[in-house]
């Protein structure tokens, strides 16, 4: 799967980082960013990515693939 964050929607709530710090980090403004290229292959991390997406109040996390 590939995980991305829509920077225009992100307001820096930090839920993504709290749920999956292996996948998400913060930029200089405190908004969420995806670490690396956003490709997640590990099943446990995929579950965390989906949970982060479900908990994002701005719906800024996008997931492509499974």
Secondary structure, 3 states (H helix, E strand, C coil): CEEEECCCCCCCCCHHHHHCCCCEEECCCCCEEECCCCECCCHHHHHHHHHHHHHCCCCCEEEECC
